[in-house]
Amino acid sequence: MPENSKRKRRSLKVYISVINYRTLIAVLLAFIATWVSYQYKLIYNLDLTLISVAVVFPLVFTLGSAFQRREKALEHLGRAKGALAAIKYSFSFARRVSEEDKQGIYEEINNVKTELIQFLYSDSDDKELLNNAIGKIQGFIIAQRENMGRSLALRVYRLMRDVIMGVENTIAIKVHRTPYSIRAYCKLFIYVFPFFYAPTLIKNIQYAQMDIETIFFTPSPPHGEEHLTWIIYGLNMVISFFLITLYNVQEQIENPFDQHGIDDIILKNYEIDY
């Protein structure tokens, strides 16, 4: 029973997490747009293909880009962690390096993982502590070069390249987001879209048999069946809800490390040591 309750709460969280203040604004604007269209007889039959492309195409583009960034982040984190583990195993075969020094470098390797995860969790872009942690491994290699031997030192240097590339690429994903101008454009058009959509819905559903001229020049055109009015209100609000929900999903995975979205990367998995 407790397990079922956890699953239900998780399912509920999945649906609620994408609803926020933007959802309320979009749905409210859809209601207002429909009311204004009725009130001022803004009724026309507009081809919505171009308008739909103006909204859907950039929205799908940014959503796809955000998911690609998330998958790339998983790849880079895995590369960095795997390289750090390989460095640790490499040092374990260095016979001339004392056990005390080995334990010291093991701690520094773990410290790099810790600082990387702390940096990804934080809202700051200051990576000084992370750079210092990586620099300590570099300093240890230089200090122990004679005891490690040439072949082992070269192998560790190659692995350090993978560590640095994985770390820097992960940092770039956190710092550099999908283009903000496109996201702002998407949000603007989602808010404006109901004002184009409502008049077309009214014409195609409620006044399908009437000419535009007749509607405009009739002092009080008949509203037709009452349930059609509510259907039009509902359709406009539902479409706006869907569009803004997709936008909210994109915003949640924009930073896959902040743990604010249900699809964020579970960073604690990268704290596990081998």
C-alpha positions, 0 to 999 in steps of 0.5 A: 500500500505505501508503494502504491501511494508513492507511485500515485504521488509521483504520477501526480507530481509529473502532471503538476510540475509543468503547471505554473504562473505562465499556465494561468496567464496563457489560459486567462489570455485565451479566455479574454481573447475569445470574449473580445472576439465575441464582444467586438465581432472579430470573426474571420476565417484565417489560415492558421498554418503560418501562425501554427508554424510560427509557434510550433516550429520554434517551440519544437526546435528549442524543446528538441535542443534542450533534450539533446543538451541533457543527453550530451550532459549525461555523456560528458559526465559519464566520460569524466567519471570513468576517466577519474576512476581509470586514473585511480586504478592507474595509480594503484599499479604504481609500485614506487608510489607510497600507500599514503600518497596513493590514498592522498590522490584517491581523495583528490580524485573524489574531491574533483567529483564532489566539486563538479557536482557541487558546481552543477547544483549551485546557481553560481558560475564560479568554478575556482574550487573545481579548477583547484581540485583538478590542479591538485591532481596535476600537481601530484603527477608532476611531483610523483613523475619519477616514481610513476614512470614515463608510461604510467604518467603518459597514460594518466595525462591522456585520462586527464584530458578526458576528465578536463574535456568532460568537465568543460563540456558539462560546464558549457551545457550549464552556462550556455543555454538554448538561444534566449531570443527564440525562447522569448519569441515562443513565449510571446507568440503563445500568449498572442496566439489565442487572439488569432485562433479565437476568431477563426474558431468562432467562424468555423464552428459557430458561423460556418453558414454565414458570410463575414459581411453578414456577421459584421453588418448584423447589429446582433448576430445570433450566437447559435447554440449555446453549447458551441460558445462554451466549446469555443472557449474550451478549445481556445483555452485547451490549445493555449494550455498545451502550448504553454505546457510544452514551453514549461517542459522546455524551461524545466530541462533547460538546466538539467542540473538544478533538480527543479524538473522531474527529468533533471539529471540525478547527480547523486548517481555520479557520487558513487565511487568504484 
